[in-house]
Amino acid sequence: MNIESNARKIADIAEDRFVGAGRRRVLIAVAGAPGSGKSTLAERAVDLINEAGAASAALFPMDGYHYDDVVLETMGRRPFKGAIDTFDAHGLRHMLQRLKANEDDMIAVPVFDRALEIARAGGRLIPKSVDIIVCEGNYLLANQMPWDRLKPLFDFTIFVDVDIDDLRSRLRARWQGFGLNEEQTARKVEENDLPNGMFIVSGSAEPDLRLNNSGTISPPS
């Protein structure tokens, strides 16, 4: 499978769910380990939906709910940024509920600036007219409390599977692309990203659909 065909599958499912829900707003979850390609797939699926024109879609990444570095320093968790306890799970859940209710003319959601390594409040606007929200993130299907309260909010859930060798190589390319040297890259990948990835794979609820995204060439996400 390649990026385009996997993204097309997500887009088709999302459009079918929207029609099946009587054309009310639906939320689609795309979960997976860091480096699985979930962000690339979710972004492309949103583009495909909007290009087709039968429905409108917007992207909602969970990374906007990273705790700030100042908070992580206070918690003693700054070196482990990206672990499940370094996100605001309750804030994410409330935003998902607000997006699903679709009662406001416009909703501002936070986005994560990877170059700066911080979340920016109000970084993206989602108007009431959007039909499909594609939410992507590592822990959307996590079984651990309080994350286990998220899955029922979604109309369809997808988990992106990638083998360990692909994950490692994509994650190394990601951090090297941000200018990290070999030692820094190895620490980021082996001590943080890969352990988090293994936790995500083993600790996530069974999705409605699994997509194999191994062997594809794409920016890591």
Secondary structure as UniProt FT lines:
FT   HELIX           3..20
FT   TURN            21..22
FT   STRAND          26..32
FT   TURN            34..35
FT   HELIX           38..52
FT   STRAND          57..61
FT   HELIX           62..65
FT   HELIX           69..75
FT   HELIX           78..80
FT   TURN            81..82
FT   HELIX           84..86
FT   HELIX           89..101
FT   STRAND          106..113
FT   TURN            114..117
FT   STRAND          118..127
FT   TURN            128..129
FT   STRAND          132..137
FT   TURN            138..141
FT   TURN            145..146
FT   HELIX           147..149
FT   HELIX           151..153
FT   STRAND          156..161
FT   HELIX           164..177
FT   TURN            178..179
FT   HELIX           182..188
FT   HELIX           189..193
FT   HELIX           194..202
FT   STRAND          209..212
FT   TURN            214..215
//
